[in-house]
Amino acid sequence: MTPPDGAIPEREALARLLDDVQSLLRDEAQIFGGVFLPEDPMPDRPTTPAVQTPPAEAMSLFGPAATPPPPAGEPWAAAAGLEELNGLICSCLKCPLGHTRTKFVFGVGNPRATLMLVGEAPGADEDLQGEPFVGRAGQLLNKILEAIGFRREEVYIANILKCRPPNNRTPLPEEVELCLPYLRRQVELIQPKLILCLGLVAAQNLLGTRESLGRLRGRVLRYGDTPVMVTYHPAALLRNPAWKRPAWEDVQAARKLHDERIAS
């Protein structure tokens, strides 16, 4: 059958679409070190991020409501270091997740890290190994960190929850309420110069807001006195490769703000 004038034959249209998809995947793979195409090279580490940090008047403060004092009378609240804190809370059974976990996932990294990353909750791999972000999403996170000049052991990585929810479901409000004070104490002990929230669940629960990810990204927020930036969760990037480019812009901006904070 002859196509009407100006129409693209179906076979040619499909070929063009395939070329476009392959080109997109190749471009995105180059951004984060060949996650989709291992033969592609790592990008040059940025010296000047493409995204500028929002001006001070654009900042959103979540102030004291985001940093309530630790529960009175809890021994872990007086922990002098991360190792002591972990020892005091690793047997926690305050919520049902404590009875279903394989391992308690406290956190990992440099106890004096200037950059702290906060995710949602452990997944299956993390539950087995007792360390956050060790599965496919963790491998992508390592690529992202390397692309902006960080090694995994230089930063500190933790989650809103310390135990895996069944089937990786979204944390329940009562689970967050019981577990979040542990993360707050981690932040107090580490005193990072910048917190990067990975995904909407992490951002909303740490900051005490219900704003959308679209409204939270691209802004400098605050957790107490600590600046916070928000980007996509690495697992979301694996499901939606098109989000990797805006995530790349987010982490470049975060690196720029981090370096400004260190310099000042």
N, C-alpha and C positions, 0 to 999 in steps of 0.2 A: 504493500500500500504506500502510495506517495504522500509524504507529509505536506500540509498546507504551506504556502509561501511564508518564509520567515520562521517556521517552526524547526526545532532541533530534533533530528531523528532520535528515537528512544535509546538506541544503543550508544549513540554519541553522547547523549545527556547523561547516561549512567557512567560512561567512561570519564566524563568531566567531573561528576560527583565523586567518583573514586579517587581521582587525582587530588581533588580539594581536600578530602578526608585524610589521605596520606600526607599531604603537605602540612595540614594542621597538626597531625600527630608528630611529624618530624620537628616542626617548630617547637611544640610543647615539650618534646623529649629533650631538646637542646637546653631548654630553660632549667630543668632539674636533673641534668646529668644522665640522660639516656634511660629513664625509667621505662619508656615504651620501646625505644630503639637503643639497645646497649652500645652499639658501635658509635653513636654520636658523641662528640666531645663535650666535656664540661664547659659551661660558659665562663668567660672571664669574670673574676670577682669584681663587683662594682666598686668604683672609687667614689663616684658621685651618684647617689640614687636618683632615679628618674622622677620619683614622687616626692614632693616637698612636704615637710611636716606642717600641719595646719597651724595658723597663728594662735597665740595665747587666747585671744578673745573667742576662738571657736571651740575651746576646750569645754568638755562636759564634766562636771565634778559630781562624784557619787559619795564624797566625803565620809563623815563619821559613821553613817549608816552601813557602810561597807566594811568597817573594821571595828565591830563590837568587841568588848573585852572578853577574854576566855572565861569559860564557866568557873565560878568560884569553887574551890575545894578539889579541883581535878589535879592530881599529881603531875600529869603530863604538861599542864599549862606552865609549870615552872621549869621545864626541861631547858638545860643550858646549851644544848647542841642537838643537831639532827639525829645523831646516833642514839643519844639518850631518849629523844622523843620517840623514835622508832621502837626502841625497846619497851617503852611504856604503853604504846598503843597497838602494837602488832597483833595482839591477841584480842582485839576489840570484838565484842559480840553485841553491840548496842542495837543493831538492826538485823533483820533476817539474812542479809547478805553475808554476814560473818559466819553463818552456818552452812553456806553453800559454796563459798570460795575455795579454791585450791591453795592459793597463796595471797597473802596481804601485799598489796602493791604500794609501798610507801612513797617512793620517788627515787631519782637517781641523778648524779651529777656532782658538780663542784659546790661544796657547801658555802663558798664565798662567791658564787656566780653573780655576775653583773646583769645577766639576762636570765629570766626565769620563764619557762613555757608551761602553760596550764591547759590540760586537755579535759575530756569529759569523764571517762571511767575506763578501767582495764577491759580489754577484750580477751578472747580465748588464749592467744599466745601470751599475753601479759599475765593472765591468771595462772598459767602453767609455770612461767619463769620468774614471776615476782618482780618484774621490772616494767615500767611504762614504755609504750611505743617500741615494741620489738618485732611486731609483725610487719606486713606489707606497708601499712601506714607509717610505721616507725622507720622503715627503710627509706621511704620517701622523705620523711622529716629529716633524716640524716643528710640526704642530698640537698634539701633546702638550706639547712644550716651550713653545709660546706660551700654552697653557692654564694652565701653572704659572708664567708670568712670565719665561721665558727666550727669548732670540733664539738662533737656531742659531749665529751667529758668537760668542756669548758663551761657549759650552761647547766642549769638545773631544770629537770623535767618532772612534773607531778600532775595529778588529776584531781578533779573535784571529789570523786569517790575513790576510796582505797580498795574496794572489792568489786568484782565483776557482777553487774546485774544479769539475771538470766536472759539468754539469747541476745545479749547486748542491747537490751531495751533502754530507753531514756531513763535516767535516774528519777526516782520519785521524790516529791518535795520533802517527805519525812526522812528519807535517806540522806538527802543533801543537808538538811538541818542538823543531823547528828554527825555527819562526817566533815562538813565544811570547817568547823573550828580547828581541826587538825591541819588543814591547808593554811589557814590563817596563821597558825603558829609557825609553820614552815616559812612563810613569807617573812614573819617577824625575825626569825633566826638568820635567814639568808640575806635580807635587806638588799634585794636586787635594785639595780638602777632602772630597769624596765621589765614589765611583765607582758608577754605576748600570749593572748588567749587564742586557743585553737578551736574554733567552732562556736556556734551560738550557745550551746548548753553551758560551756565553760564561761563564756563572757557574761551571760545573764545571771548565773549563780554567783560568780565572783563579785560582780559589780552591783548586784541587787537591782536589776532593771529588766524590763520586758520589751525593750526596743528590739527591732529586727536586726539581723546581721547586716543588711544593706545600710541601715542607719548607723551602726556601730563601726563598720569598717571606714578607714580613711580619717578617723578622728583620734586625737590624743585624749584619752579618758584618764580617770584617776581612781586608784584604790588607796584610800588614805592619802599619803604623800607620794605614792609611787605611780609614775605614769604607766598607762596600760594602752596597748594597741590590740586590735582584733583582726584575725584573718580566718580563712577557711580551715576546717579540720583536714588533715592529710587524707583521711579515708574518703572524704567528700571529693577531693581532687582525683582520687583513683576512679571514682564513679563518674565524675564529670570533668574530663580533661580540659574543657574550654575554660574552666575556672582557674587553671594554673597560671595564666598570664596575669589576671588581677591579683592572685595570691603573690606572685613574684613582685608586683608593685608594692604590695603590703609589706613584705619582708624587707625590701630595699628601704622603704620609709622607716621601718623599725630599726634597721641597722644604723641609719643616719641619726635618728633620735638617740639611740643608745650611745653612739660615739660623741654626740653633743653633750649628753649627760656626763660621760666620763671626762670629757675635756673641761667641763665647768666645775 
